[in-house]
Structures are given as structure tokens and as C-alpha cells.
Amino acid sequence: MYLNRKRKHKSLTNMPPVTATTPTTTTTTGKTLSLAPSRLKDLLLVLSFLIILHLIFHSPSPPSLSRAFIPISTPTTRHHLLFSIASSSSSFTRREPYLRLWYNPNSTRAFAFLDVNTSSLSVDPTLPPVIISKDTSRFPYTFKGGLRSAIRVARVVKEAVDKNVPDIRWFVFGDDDTVFFVDSLVKTLSFYDHNKWYYIGSNSESYEQNMKYSFDMGFGGGGFVISYSLAKVLARVLDSCLVRYGHLYGSDARVFSCLAELGVGLTHEPGFHQVDMRGNLFGMLSAHPLSPLLSLHHLDAADPLFPNMSKIQALGHLFEAANVDPTRILQQTVCYDHTNLLTISVAWGYSIQIFEGNELLPDLLSLQRTFRPWRRGANVDSSHYMFNMREYPRDQCKRQPVFYMESVTSVGDGVWSNYIRHNIGKCPRFKAIKNLEHIKIFSRKLESYSQQMKVPRRQCCDISPSFNESMEINIRHCGTDELISMHF
């Protein structure tokens, strides 16, 4: 509509007005003709179009982003984790059974770092490939009574990164007696961004051990994880840190100190277990934190986890449940039977305890003191731990009846787990469960509850209305305002 309209414009030289169809020109005498708005608009449109064409066809390609900034387009899997295991020629053969529990040559990528090569070591496809660590004699070690091998083990971080294994998102570090629950670890790490700087682990269960070494350090026996982007930087600067921290005791303290110099703190995941305790771990395993089980350490110093089994057999039995529902293993669920006044605490895939009467949930979250301190000769009663505790009766007949996991079966996205009563001596049984010998539990695989994985919430359960020798329990998601308590 602007093409047929005539408008008047006043030029800078007071020239007579021109019509809107007169183009603007500049003469050699400096006189200027004004341009109509419609024509100006058309010229700007043409110019913009030409610029766009130039940018599309003639601009150089932008530089490719480094790996640390590529968005995550696929889920994290076992393939994205590289395990680096600190071992030695004297311990590797003895610890092989622990490694076989969690290492799968078809799906797990791992290296075992040893101090020297020996003729006794042979290529075994059921074990991680062996790498001989490089010489570290040039680095100082001044901790009195300590082991220089701490430097070699700390440097495993750099040597693992320098292997340049493709498609790695997370570097996982542990000892040859660290038992990892790989699928749970994969699921946990999938909620973190490997493109960002993460140092993930946990400290010791022992207050004294933390006080001696650090409350802020990821203990190496329990295992710790470093994201790819951070590990690449750490590998470049680690040797300079090893020179400055010759006075420290362990390898994990050296790694922690160097990360602290990079400005990175520990992201705490309670599923990593240093297990700085000895003997019977029942109290710890039957009241596990509301977090996936990621690792167990120091199992040489622990009793078998299940009765009437060797240590390795018992661990293999625990893995039978962990392989069926990795994120549910050891998760504690508490059921209340107001009819018979029973409180039932389930550590899924491990054990069930039955209490007579109404036991409040917060009390059952405390760990029973079934274990001994890590430091030999330490007073059991004066030792301190990093969790709430309650006493465990010394008189066996005053302890709650315990049912241990016998078998587990997967049915679609559901799981049946079976528990058999463990009888000790001729202790009297309270009337409500006098004949009870077997408990069967049905649950949905925990990974099907996506919200449960992101924001953990303890689940609820229902007990079969009547039982004699056998009881059935159904574990389920709690209602929105449902309380886990005894309802009368």
C-alpha cells in the first residue's frame, strides 16, 4: 500500500520534495535524494537475505567441542566405566576370588595394577588384565612406618587415564579386596554428569579412622570415582602433587590432596563401604542406608555374611540377589502386624528380623553393634562410629529371630525372595511366630520406580493376614501420606 502513496521529505539541502518512487542518489556535488520507506524496506530485506546465504554457504565450520563438553546423548552403561584395581604380586592370587565376584570380561572394563611381574602370573580371562606400575622411586615418602607402595597406588590414577581407553565416562578406583556392585554403581553414576568435575566416594565408618586421616576424603578401600573431565586434568598435575605430599600415609590421601588443590571436594555416596570394622557385619548389613549398595571392603577381616558358608560362598549368595535387583539389595523395609503385635525388619536379599511388640522405625534405622573395632585391641564399648548404634544382646536367646535369604527368583518385573529361619540352640520362641519357619517376599524391581531412584523414599509393605509355618510379605510403594508405623 506504500507504493502508490506520495509523501513529502525535506532534504538536508532544502531541495524540493520528491515522490516516493524516486530512488535516493548521491551526486558529485554532494546533493542527496531521500529514499522512500517502502524502497528502504525492500532493500534491507534483500540485503538480509544475501547475508544469510553467505553465512550458510561460505562461513567456516565452528571448531568441534572437546569431549568434556559433548552433551550426554546415551545412557551410562557398564561400558562407560573403567575400574583400576590396586594390587601387588603378593596379594593378587590370594584376592582373585573377590575379583571374580564382580568382574565380567564381557561387560566390565578393568585393569589390575601390580608392583612387579612374576612367573606365577598367567593370563586368566576371568580376571582383569594385569598392568605393571611404573617406577616411582623419584618421589619422596617420609611417613614413618608407612609403605612406599602408597605412591605407586596413587599414581594408578594417572596411569589409568594415560591408557586412553576410548569411550570412558568414569574412572573407578579400588583395592583387590574391594567388591563392587557394578550395576548399582552404573545406575548411581547415571544421575551425575561426567562432563563436570566429580570426585565421588565415602569416608570410613570409624570415627577414629576419619579423625586420623580425613573426614573429607574418599577412602580408597571402599572405592572412589572420578569423572572423565576431572581425571584428565588430575592426571596432568598428579606428579607435582606427589612431590609435595611425601609426608602422608596412604594413596587415597595423596589423590584427595591433589583434588583439593584443584578446588574439588568429595561428593558423598553412602553406598561405598570402607568397612573399617571386624567380625560379624550383620548389624551394618541389616540396616543399610537408604542408598544403593556400591561396594564392600576388608572382607578378609569379616565373618561369612551367611551362616554355614565360607566367605566367598556367602558373598556369591549375596550376589545372587544383587544380580536380580541390583538397586534393592540390602534396602531396609519395615512392616507392622498390629494383629499379632509384630515388627518385621527386612534387609532385602539378606535377612529378616522379627521383633515382638511395636518397635518405632527411627530405632530400627540404628545399627546393631555386632562388630568389633578395626584397630586390634581397641575397646569395643569406647570405639566411635559415624552412625547411630544400638546394643546387640550377648545372650543369643534374647536376640530377635533371624531369617536368612535362601533363594531369589525373577518373574517379569517382579521378584520372589525366600528366607529361612536360622535357629540357634533351644531358645524359647514367642507365641505369635512359634511355628514360623519360612518367609516369602514379593517386590517389584526397584529400578522400575524411576522417582525412587532420583529421590529415594523408603518403601512400605503388607503382611499376609494369617500365617503358621509360612508368611508372605508384599513390598510396595508407599501412599502419598502413608506413615510407616504400627496402626491400631
C-alpha positions as a Python dict, from the first residue, in 0.01 Angstrom:
ca = {
    (1, 'M'): (0, 0, 0),
    (2, 'Y'): (306, 219, 36),
    (3, 'L'): (395, 204, -337),
    (4, 'N'): (114, 436, -456),
    (5, 'R'): (132, 677, -167),
    (6, 'K'): (320, 1006, -206),
    (7, 'R'): (493, 1157, 93),
    (8, 'K'): (698, 1473, 132),
    (9, 'H'): (1053, 1470, 273),
    (10, 'K'): (1280, 1758, 349),
    (11, 'S'): (1638, 1705, 241),
    (12, 'L'): (1944, 1843, 416),
    (13, 'T'): (1993, 2090, 128),
    (14, 'N'): (1633, 2215, 123),
    (15, 'M'): (1570, 2056, -214),
    (16, 'P'): (1214, 2031, -340),
    (17, 'P'): (1029, 1719, -227),
    (18, 'V'): (1042, 1411, -445),
    (19, 'T'): (788, 1138, -493),
    (20, 'A'): (814, 809, -314),
    (21, 'T'): (912, 629, -632),
    (22, 'T'): (1225, 843, -674),
    (23, 'P'): (1533, 649, -563),
    (24, 'T'): (1795, 810, -341),
    (25, 'T'): (2116, 906, -521),
    (26, 'T'): (2428, 1092, -422),
    (27, 'T'): (2568, 1333, -682),
    (28, 'T'): (2923, 1456, -721),
    (29, 'T'): (2811, 1792, -592),
    (30, 'G'): (2711, 1640, -253),
    (31, 'K'): (2337, 1671, -304),
    (32, 'T'): (2131, 1382, -158),
    (33, 'L'): (1794, 1249, -257),
    (34, 'S'): (1583, 1090, 19),
    (35, 'L'): (1466, 725, -2),
    (36, 'A'): (1105, 621, 44),
    (37, 'P'): (1039, 391, 345),
    (38, 'S'): (892, 117, 121),
    (39, 'R'): (1200, 105, -102),
    (40, 'L'): (1430, 110, 202),
    (41, 'K'): (1241, -181, 349),
    (42, 'D'): (1276, -382, 29),
    (43, 'L'): (1649, -316, 9),
    (44, 'L'): (1701, -420, 370),
    (45, 'L'): (1514, -745, 312),
    (46, 'V'): (1728, -824, 8),
    (47, 'L'): (2046, -741, 199),
    (48, 'S'): (1946, -961, 492),
    (49, 'F'): (1872, -1250, 257),
    (50, 'L'): (2215, -1217, 94),
    (51, 'I'): (2387, -1214, 434),
    (52, 'I'): (2204, -1532, 539),
    (53, 'L'): (2309, -1707, 218),
    (54, 'H'): (2668, -1603, 280),
    (55, 'L'): (2666, -1738, 634),
    (56, 'I'): (2518, -2069, 524),
    (57, 'F'): (2743, -2143, 231),
    (58, 'H'): (3064, -1952, 294),
    (59, 'S'): (3123, -1934, 671),
    (60, 'P'): (3382, -2177, 811),
    (61, 'S'): (3261, -2465, 1029),
    (62, 'P'): (3276, -2395, 1404),
    (63, 'P'): (3554, -2574, 1593),
    (64, 'S'): (3447, -2911, 1735),
    (65, 'L'): (3375, -2919, 2106),
    (66, 'S'): (3615, -3107, 2331),
    (67, 'R'): (3489, -3434, 2479),
    (68, 'A'): (3432, -3269, 2814),
    (69, 'F'): (3151, -3057, 2668),
    (70, 'I'): (2968, -3306, 2449),
    (71, 'P'): (2610, -3347, 2577),
    (72, 'I'): (2514, -3690, 2712),
    (73, 'S'): (2306, -3849, 2439),
    (74, 'T'): (2307, -4211, 2557),
    (75, 'P'): (2253, -4370, 2899),
    (76, 'T'): (2554, -4459, 3109),
    (77, 'T'): (2632, -4833, 3093),
    (78, 'R'): (2899, -5071, 3224),
    (79, 'H'): (3094, -4995, 2908),
    (80, 'H'): (3146, -4634, 3023),
    (81, 'L'): (3325, -4730, 3348),
    (82, 'L'): (3693, -4820, 3378),
    (83, 'F'): (3792, -4994, 3702),
    (84, 'S'): (4153, -4958, 3818),
    (85, 'I'): (4241, -5207, 4091),
    (86, 'A'): (4544, -5159, 4313),
    (87, 'S'): (4709, -5492, 4386),
    (88, 'S'): (5052, -5649, 4430),
    (89, 'S'): (5233, -5965, 4332),
    (90, 'S'): (5194, -6094, 4689),
    (91, 'S'): (4818, -6036, 4720),
    (92, 'F'): (4677, -6072, 4368),
    (93, 'T'): (4649, -6452, 4363),
    (94, 'R'): (4500, -6458, 4713),
    (95, 'R'): (4235, -6196, 4623),
    (96, 'E'): (4133, -6345, 4287),
    (97, 'P'): (3803, -6486, 4426),
    (98, 'Y'): (3690, -6136, 4523),
    (99, 'L'): (3764, -6003, 4175),
    (100, 'R'): (3572, -6284, 4006),
    (101, 'L'): (3259, -6197, 4206),
    (102, 'W'): (3207, -5867, 4026),
    (103, 'Y'): (3431, -5867, 3718),
    (104, 'N'): (3277, -5987, 3392),
    (105, 'P'): (3521, -5993, 3098),
    (106, 'N'): (3232, -5949, 2853),
    (107, 'S'): (3088, -5634, 3009),
    (108, 'T'): (3332, -5489, 3262),
    (109, 'R'): (3641, -5290, 3168),
    (110, 'A'): (3913, -5308, 3430),
    (111, 'F'): (4288, -5325, 3492),
    (112, 'A'): (4478, -5468, 3787),
    (113, 'F'): (4795, -5270, 3868),
    (114, 'L'): (5077, -5473, 4023),
    (115, 'D'): (5421, -5380, 4151),
    (116, 'V'): (5629, -5641, 3969),
    (117, 'N'): (5579, -5915, 3715),
    (118, 'T'): (5618, -6270, 3839),
    (119, 'S'): (5625, -6604, 3666),
    (120, 'S'): (5326, -6715, 3873),
    (121, 'L'): (5101, -6466, 3696),
    (122, 'S'): (4932, -6605, 3388),
    (123, 'V'): (4673, -6462, 3155),
    (124, 'D'): (4336, -6554, 3302),
    (125, 'P'): (4031, -6435, 3103),
    (126, 'T'): (3817, -6441, 3418),
    (127, 'L'): (4034, -6170, 3577),
    (128, 'P'): (4115, -5811, 3477),
    (129, 'P'): (4427, -5768, 3258),
    (130, 'V'): (4741, -5702, 3461),
    (131, 'I'): (4949, -5384, 3421),
    (132, 'I'): (5287, -5340, 3589),
    (133, 'S'): (5307, -4999, 3752),
    (134, 'K'): (5585, -4761, 3650),
    (135, 'D'): (5880, -4677, 3874),
    (136, 'T'): (5806, -4420, 4147),
    (137, 'S'): (6143, -4412, 4324),
    (138, 'R'): (6192, -4043, 4238),
    (139, 'F'): (5902, -3936, 4461),
    (140, 'P'): (5960, -3873, 4836),
    (141, 'Y'): (5794, -4080, 5107),
    (142, 'T'): (5859, -3966, 5464),
    (143, 'F'): (5570, -4113, 5667),
    (144, 'K'): (5738, -4309, 5946),
    (145, 'G'): (5642, -4674, 5941),
    (146, 'G'): (5434, -4644, 5624),
    (147, 'L'): (5468, -4819, 5289),
    (148, 'R'): (5618, -4656, 4980),
    (149, 'S'): (5368, -4854, 4773),
    (150, 'A'): (5121, -4575, 4857),
    (151, 'I'): (5292, -4362, 4591),
    (152, 'R'): (5262, -4635, 4329),
    (153, 'V'): (4896, -4689, 4410),
    (154, 'A'): (4820, -4315, 4398),
    (155, 'R'): (4985, -4294, 4058),
    (156, 'V'): (4745, -4559, 3927),
    (157, 'V'): (4509, -4265, 3866),
    (158, 'K'): (4747, -4112, 3614),
    (159, 'E'): (4846, -4442, 3454),
    (160, 'A'): (4482, -4543, 3406),
    (161, 'V'): (4398, -4214, 3237),
    (162, 'D'): (4710, -4230, 3021),
    (163, 'K'): (4593, -4563, 2877),
    (164, 'N'): (4349, -4355, 2668),
    (165, 'V'): (4080, -4622, 2673),
    (166, 'P'): (3803, -4495, 2443),
    (167, 'D'): (3450, -4403, 2547),
    (168, 'I'): (3516, -4376, 2922),
    (169, 'R'): (3294, -4153, 3136),
    (170, 'W'): (3401, -4259, 3486),
    (171, 'F'): (3724, -4388, 3638),
    (172, 'V'): (3664, -4617, 3938),
    (173, 'F'): (3946, -4694, 4183),
    (174, 'G'): (3962, -4963, 4450),
    (175, 'D'): (4171, -5239, 4607),
    (176, 'D'): (4196, -5604, 4512),
    (177, 'D'): (3975, -5691, 4812),
    (178, 'T'): (3712, -5431, 4719),
    (179, 'V'): (3393, -5598, 4600),
    (180, 'F'): (3196, -5369, 4367),
    (181, 'F'): (2827, -5393, 4287),
    (182, 'V'): (2870, -5275, 3931),
    (183, 'D'): (2508, -5243, 3817),
    (184, 'S'): (2420, -5034, 4122),
    (185, 'L'): (2724, -4818, 4058),
    (186, 'V'): (2624, -4766, 3695),
    (187, 'K'): (2273, -4665, 3800),
    (188, 'T'): (2407, -4425, 4064),
    (189, 'L'): (2657, -4259, 3829),
    (190, 'S'): (2390, -4215, 3563),
    (191, 'F'): (2248, -3932, 3775),
    (192, 'Y'): (2577, -3740, 3754),
    (193, 'D'): (2723, -3556, 3454),
    (194, 'H'): (3066, -3695, 3367),
    (195, 'N'): (3138, -3375, 3174),
    (196, 'K'): (3160, -3194, 3506),
    (197, 'W'): (3423, -3235, 3776),
    (198, 'Y'): (3313, -3502, 4022),
    (199, 'Y'): (3505, -3686, 4294),
    (200, 'I'): (3260, -3938, 4442),
    (201, 'G'): (3311, -4173, 4735),
    (202, 'S'): (3268, -4206, 5109),
    (203, 'N'): (3473, -4184, 5424),
    (204, 'S'): (3529, -4451, 5689),
    (205, 'E'): (3263, -4592, 5922),
    (206, 'S'): (3514, -4545, 6203),
    (207, 'Y'): (3530, -4202, 6368),
    (208, 'E'): (3889, -4269, 6473),
    (209, 'Q'): (3998, -4355, 6119),
    (210, 'N'): (3840, -4037, 5982),
    (211, 'M'): (3995, -3829, 6258),
    (212, 'K'): (4338, -3979, 6181),
    (213, 'Y'): (4325, -3940, 5802),
    (214, 'S'): (4039, -3708, 5698),
    (215, 'F'): (3665, -3668, 5725),
    (216, 'D'): (3656, -3522, 5373),
    (217, 'M'): (3846, -3794, 5187),
    (218, 'G'): (3710, -4077, 4976),
    (219, 'F'): (3871, -4387, 5133),
    (220, 'G'): (4040, -4599, 4868),
    (221, 'G'): (3936, -4939, 5002),
    (222, 'G'): (3571, -4853, 4977),
    (223, 'G'): (3643, -4722, 4629),
    (224, 'F'): (3605, -4379, 4478),
    (225, 'V'): (3508, -4244, 4135),
    (226, 'I'): (3647, -3955, 3930),
    (227, 'S'): (3466, -3817, 3626),
    (228, 'Y'): (3642, -3826, 3289),
    (229, 'S'): (3675, -3448, 3261),
    (230, 'L'): (3832, -3419, 3608),
    (231, 'A'): (4054, -3726, 3569),
    (232, 'K'): (4216, -3584, 3255),
    (233, 'V'): (4318, -3271, 3445),
    (234, 'L'): (4423, -3463, 3757),
    (235, 'A'): (4650, -3690, 3552),
    (236, 'R'): (4839, -3387, 3420),
    (237, 'V'): (4916, -3243, 3764),
    (238, 'L'): (4935, -3553, 3988),
    (239, 'D'): (5313, -3596, 3975),
    (240, 'S'): (5370, -3244, 4106),
    (241, 'C'): (5136, -3321, 4397),
    (242, 'L'): (5320, -3643, 4480),
    (243, 'V'): (5632, -3436, 4538),
    (244, 'R'): (5454, -3209, 4788),
    (245, 'Y'): (5274, -3481, 4985),
    (246, 'G'): (5552, -3723, 5070),
    (247, 'H'): (5458, -3692, 5439),
    (248, 'L'): (5115, -3855, 5400),
    (249, 'Y'): (5040, -4220, 5478),
    (250, 'G'): (4814, -4356, 5205),
    (251, 'S'): (4748, -4332, 4834),
    (252, 'D'): (4392, -4205, 4878),
    (253, 'A'): (4523, -3914, 5091),
    (254, 'R'): (4753, -3811, 4806),
    (255, 'V'): (4474, -3819, 4548),
    (256, 'F'): (4246, -3628, 4784),
    (257, 'S'): (4511, -3361, 4847),
    (258, 'C'): (4572, -3305, 4478),
    (259, 'L'): (4200, -3278, 4410),
    (260, 'A'): (4173, -3029, 4695),
    (261, 'E'): (4440, -2818, 4522),
    (262, 'L'): (4224, -2827, 4210),
    (263, 'G'): (3939, -2693, 4424),
    (264, 'V'): (3731, -3012, 4413),
    (265, 'G'): (3562, -3162, 4720),
    (266, 'L'): (3416, -3506, 4783),
    (267, 'T'): (3062, -3584, 4670),
    (268, 'H'): (2942, -3828, 4935),
    (269, 'E'): (2770, -4152, 4832),
    (270, 'P'): (2696, -4368, 5141),
    (271, 'G'): (2681, -4689, 4936),
    (272, 'F'): (3064, -4709, 4929),
    (273, 'H'): (3180, -4906, 5234),
    (274, 'Q'): (3536, -4894, 5363),
    (275, 'V'): (3424, -5143, 5634),
    (276, 'D'): (3674, -5037, 5899),
    (277, 'M'): (3537, -5297, 6140),
    (278, 'R'): (3590, -5666, 6207),
    (279, 'G'): (3387, -5975, 6278),
    (280, 'N'): (3011, -6000, 6234),
    (281, 'L'): (2880, -5738, 5988),
    (282, 'F'): (2516, -5832, 6043),
    (283, 'G'): (2439, -5507, 6224),
    (284, 'M'): (2566, -5297, 5934),
    (285, 'L'): (2410, -5500, 5653),
    (286, 'S'): (2066, -5536, 5814),
    (287, 'A'): (2022, -5158, 5847),
    (288, 'H'): (2181, -5027, 5529),
    (289, 'P'): (2136, -4657, 5439),
    (290, 'L'): (1857, -4558, 5201),
    (291, 'S'): (2105, -4569, 4914),
    (292, 'P'): (2219, -4840, 4668),
    (293, 'L'): (2493, -5076, 4788),
    (294, 'L'): (2804, -4990, 4582),
    (295, 'S'): (3099, -5165, 4745),
    (296, 'L'): (3228, -5369, 5039),
    (297, 'H'): (3588, -5379, 5160),
    (298, 'H'): (3803, -5557, 5422),
    (299, 'L'): (3603, -5877, 5387),
    (300, 'D'): (3909, -6080, 5489),
    (301, 'A'): (3857, -5941, 5838),
    (302, 'A'): (3481, -6014, 5842),
    (303, 'D'): (3287, -6328, 5925),
    (304, 'P'): (3094, -6500, 5642),
    (305, 'L'): (2783, -6294, 5565),
    (306, 'F'): (2558, -6601, 5574),
    (307, 'P'): (2575, -6885, 5828),
    (308, 'N'): (2714, -7225, 5732),
    (309, 'M'): (2904, -7087, 5430),
    (310, 'S'): (3259, -6984, 5353),
    (311, 'K'): (3330, -6614, 5298),
    (312, 'I'): (3337, -6645, 4921),
    (313, 'Q'): (3029, -6870, 4912),
    (314, 'A'): (2838, -6621, 5127),
    (315, 'L'): (2936, -6329, 4904),
    (316, 'G'): (2836, -6526, 4596),
    (317, 'H'): (2500, -6594, 4762),
    (318, 'L'): (2451, -6221, 4821),
    (319, 'F'): (2531, -6156, 4456),
    (320, 'E'): (2252, -6395, 4352),
    (321, 'A'): (2006, -6139, 4486),
    (322, 'A'): (2211, -5838, 4372),
    (323, 'N'): (2214, -5965, 4014),
    (324, 'V'): (1833, -5993, 4011),
    (325, 'D'): (1752, -5649, 4158),
    (326, 'P'): (2080, -5455, 4195),
    (327, 'T'): (1942, -5135, 4344),
    (328, 'R'): (1724, -5310, 4604),
    (329, 'I'): (1994, -5526, 4763),
    (330, 'L'): (2009, -5464, 5142),
    (331, 'Q'): (1740, -5194, 5125),
    (332, 'Q'): (1556, -5193, 5458),
    (333, 'T'): (1178, -5215, 5467),
    (334, 'V'): (984, -5228, 5795),
    (335, 'C'): (642, -5394, 5826),
    (336, 'Y'): (398, -5381, 6117),
    (337, 'D'): (148, -5650, 6214),
    (338, 'H'): (-85, -5489, 6466),
    (339, 'T'): (-293, -5806, 6499),
    (340, 'N'): (-4, -6009, 6637),
    (341, 'L'): (196, -5708, 6763),
    (342, 'L'): (497, -5783, 6546),
    (343, 'T'): (756, -5551, 6388),
    (344, 'I'): (938, -5702, 6091),
    (345, 'S'): (1258, -5551, 5950),
    (346, 'V'): (1355, -5671, 5602),
    (347, 'A'): (1704, -5623, 5458),
    (348, 'W'): (1614, -5735, 5107),
    (349, 'G'): (1828, -6013, 4966),
    (350, 'Y'): (1996, -6072, 5302),
    (351, 'S'): (1793, -6113, 5621),
    (352, 'I'): (1468, -6057, 5809),
    (353, 'Q'): (1436, -5983, 6180),
    (354, 'I'): (1112, -6016, 6375),
    (355, 'F'): (1060, -5808, 6689),
    (356, 'E'): (788, -5873, 6942),
    (357, 'G'): (591, -5554, 7007),
    (358, 'N'): (594, -5211, 6850),
    (359, 'E'): (946, -5102, 6752),
    (360, 'L'): (948, -4744, 6626),
    (361, 'L'): (1101, -4702, 6280),
    (362, 'P'): (1375, -4450, 6380),
    (363, 'D'): (1506, -4701, 6636),
    (364, 'L'): (1535, -4972, 6371),
    (365, 'L'): (1743, -4746, 6147),
    (366, 'S'): (2024, -4759, 6405),
    (367, 'L'): (2289, -5025, 6351),
    (368, 'Q'): (2316, -5309, 6599),
    (369, 'R'): (2665, -5340, 6747),
    (370, 'T'): (2750, -5687, 6619),
    (371, 'F'): (3104, -5599, 6500),
    (372, 'R'): (3438, -5513, 6658),
    (373, 'P'): (3661, -5208, 6604),
    (374, 'W'): (3906, -5207, 6315),
    (375, 'R'): (4206, -5134, 6535),
    (376, 'R'): (4307, -5454, 6711),
    (377, 'G'): (4294, -5433, 7087),
    (378, 'A'): (4063, -5132, 7085),
    (379, 'N'): (3792, -5123, 7348),
    (380, 'V'): (3463, -5220, 7186),
    (381, 'D'): (3249, -5000, 7408),
    (382, 'S'): (3469, -4690, 7375),
    (383, 'S'): (3504, -4703, 6994),
    (384, 'H'): (3308, -4448, 6796),
    (385, 'Y'): (3141, -4477, 6456),
    (386, 'M'): (2985, -4245, 6203),
    (387, 'F'): (2629, -4371, 6254),
    (388, 'N'): (2370, -4424, 6525),
    (389, 'M'): (2400, -4754, 6712),
    (390, 'R'): (2205, -4976, 6946),
    (391, 'E'): (2321, -5269, 7152),
    (392, 'Y'): (2305, -5630, 7037),
    (393, 'P'): (2224, -5874, 7319),
    (394, 'R'): (2510, -6104, 7413),
    (395, 'D'): (2263, -6368, 7522),
    (396, 'Q'): (2161, -6541, 7200),
    (397, 'C'): (1817, -6624, 7335),
    (398, 'K'): (1747, -6253, 7389),
    (399, 'R'): (1813, -6172, 7024),
    (400, 'Q'): (1535, -6139, 6768),
    (401, 'P'): (1469, -6439, 6541),
    (402, 'V'): (1655, -6404, 6210),
    (403, 'F'): (1559, -6543, 5870),
    (404, 'Y'): (1833, -6552, 5604),
    (405, 'M'): (1779, -6532, 5230),
    (406, 'E'): (1768, -6879, 5076),
    (407, 'S'): (1676, -6811, 4712),
    (408, 'V'): (1554, -6541, 4476),
    (409, 'T'): (1353, -6572, 4154),
    (410, 'S'): (1273, -6311, 3892),
    (411, 'V'): (926, -6311, 3734),
    (412, 'G'): (899, -6033, 3475),
    (413, 'D'): (944, -5707, 3662),
    (414, 'G'): (859, -5882, 3989),
    (415, 'V'): (1080, -6080, 4225),
    (416, 'W'): (1011, -6354, 4479),
    (417, 'S'): (1274, -6388, 4753),
    (418, 'N'): (1262, -6665, 5013),
    (419, 'Y'): (1402, -6658, 5368),
    (420, 'I'): (1460, -6948, 5607),
    (421, 'R'): (1472, -6926, 5984),
    (422, 'H'): (1815, -6956, 6143),
    (423, 'N'): (1775, -7140, 6471),
    (424, 'I'): (2031, -7106, 6748),
    (425, 'G'): (2020, -7352, 7035),
    (426, 'K'): (1691, -7419, 7210),
    (427, 'C'): (1582, -7064, 7270),
    (428, 'P'): (1213, -7011, 7352),
    (429, 'R'): (1004, -6853, 7078),
    (430, 'F'): (729, -6601, 7140),
    (431, 'K'): (386, -6740, 7066),
    (432, 'A'): (295, -6544, 6751),
    (433, 'I'): (578, -6697, 6546),
    (434, 'K'): (630, -7020, 6736),
    (435, 'N'): (590, -7232, 6421),
    (436, 'L'): (712, -6980, 6162),
    (437, 'E'): (999, -7122, 5956),
    (438, 'H'): (969, -6959, 5614),
    (439, 'I'): (902, -6607, 5483),
    (440, 'K'): (832, -6529, 5119),
    (441, 'I'): (856, -6174, 4985),
    (442, 'F'): (722, -6029, 4662),
    (443, 'S'): (856, -5699, 4528),
    (444, 'R'): (880, -5505, 4204),
    (445, 'K'): (1227, -5442, 4069),
    (446, 'L'): (1335, -5118, 4226),
    (447, 'E'): (1471, -4972, 3902),
    (448, 'S'): (1112, -4962, 3770),
    (449, 'Y'): (1045, -4684, 4023),
    (450, 'S'): (1225, -4401, 3843),
    (451, 'Q'): (1125, -4144, 4104),
    (452, 'Q'): (1252, -4373, 4379),
    (453, 'M'): (1595, -4371, 4218),
    (454, 'K'): (1604, -3992, 4183),
    (455, 'V'): (1457, -3905, 4521),
    (456, 'P'): (1482, -4213, 4748),
    (457, 'R'): (1194, -4291, 4976),
    (458, 'R'): (1166, -4598, 5196),
    (459, 'Q'): (902, -4838, 5071),
    (460, 'C'): (607, -4988, 5257),
    (461, 'C'): (489, -5347, 5293),
    (462, 'D'): (189, -5563, 5374),
    (463, 'I'): (191, -5889, 5572),
    (464, 'S'): (-36, -6182, 5493),
    (465, 'P'): (-335, -6172, 5731),
    (466, 'S'): (-274, -6523, 5863),
    (467, 'F'): (29, -6748, 5884),
    (468, 'N'): (158, -7051, 6065),
    (469, 'E'): (475, -7204, 5925),
    (470, 'S'): (493, -6966, 5628),
    (471, 'M'): (441, -6591, 5595),
    (472, 'E'): (408, -6377, 5282),
    (473, 'I'): (506, -6010, 5260),
    (474, 'N'): (439, -5771, 4973),
    (475, 'I'): (677, -5475, 4938),
    (476, 'R'): (521, -5180, 4757),
    (477, 'H'): (543, -4806, 4703),
    (478, 'C'): (405, -4606, 4997),
    (479, 'G'): (98, -4390, 4959),
    (480, 'T'): (143, -4013, 4946),
    (481, 'D'): (70, -3952, 5314),
    (482, 'E'): (122, -4309, 5439),
    (483, 'L'): (326, -4345, 5758),
    (484, 'I'): (550, -4644, 5831),
    (485, 'S'): (423, -4717, 6183),
    (486, 'M'): (206, -4950, 6383),
    (487, 'H'): (-161, -4873, 6321),
    (488, 'F'): (-416, -4991, 6579),
}
